[in-house]
Amino acid sequence: MVLSVRVIPRASKTAIAGTRGDAVLVRLSAPPVEGAANDALADYLAKALSVPRRQISIVSGHKSRDKRVAIDGLTEGDVAARIFAILNGER
């Protein structure tokens, strides 16, 4: 599945912070320099969604705050449920 993500770099901590439009809002402590924020996003989403890092890839938006991230091995419902759990403090 492909997830729309809006990234806010240089935040005080890395976390999913809700939604913005149809995108998941992710605050990253990493700066947007030399791919650091992209790497941090992929690492964080892998951990948050409980999938191996190799199953996460940025499809588009490498130099933009608006990104499309491919997540292999999960359905849209799986991802929605896991993000909902994170936002409600269940994980």
N, C-alpha and C positions, 0 to 999 in steps of 0.2 A: 504494500500500500504506500501511497505517497501522502505525506503530511505537510501542510503549509505552516511555516514557522516565521514569526516576527522576532528578531533578535535585538536585544538591547545590550551592547557590550559595555565593559568597564563598570558593571554594577557592583554593589558591595558584596553580593554573594550570588552564586549560581543557583537558579531555581526556576521552575515553571510558575509564572505569575498570573495565569488566567488566559483569556483569549482577547484577540483584537480582530474584529470582523470574523472571518472564517479561519483565521490563523491562531495557532497556539503561541502565546507570548512567553519567551524564554529570556530571562535576565542572565547574562554571563559575566563573570568577574574578569575574564580574559579580554585583552585589548584586540581591536580589529587590525592586527599587524601580522603580516607574513603568514596568514592562515591560522593564527593561534585561536581566534574565536571559532572558526569552523571546526578545528580539532576538538576544542572544548565542548562545542555543541554536540558533536557526534559521540564523544565520550560520555557526556552527561545523559543524552537520550538513551544510549545503550544501558547505562546503569539504571536510570529511572524506569525504563520499560522492561528491564530484566531480559535483555537479549545480548548476544555477543556483539562486540564492537564491529566485527566484520559484516554484520547484517544491517548496518546503518551507513548510508551514503548520501551526500548532498548532490541532488540532481541539477538544481539551478540556483542562482543567486549567490555564487561564491564570493562576490564582492559587494553584496547588497545586504540590507537588514532583512529583506523579505526573501526567504529561502523555501525550496521544496526539498524535502528529505524523504528518501526511499527507505522503508523499513521492511526487510524481508522476514518472512516467517510469522507475521502477525496479520490479522484481519483488521479492517477499520473498526469493528466493534471491540476487539481486544485492546487496541490503542486507546480508543475513547474511554473504555472502562478503566484502564490504568491511569490515564491522565486525570479522569474524574476522581479516582481514589487519592491521587497525589494532592489535588486541589482541595479535597475535603479532609486532609490530614490523616488519611487511613493508611498511608505508606510512608 
